[in-house]
Amino acid sequence: QITDPEYSTLAFLKGLKQVDGWQDMPLTVAAQTVQVSAYPDHYAQWEQLAADLVAQHWNS
């Protein structure tokens, strides 16, 4: 199931909703709070690319 993008996304979002104040956290802190990864800063390298993609495609 964890390799299914829809399942993984929904599971992450469900966990994120349970984190108080996630909107005000740095991306890596919010993600780590949900995922409890052994590599807490791993996704930081993709943060700008993800923000650019969302800005480009949101409401398009």
Secondary structure, 3 states (H helix, E strand, C coil): CCCCHHHHHHHHHHHHHCCCCHHHCCHHHHHHHHHCCCCCCHHHHHHHHHHHHHHHHCCC
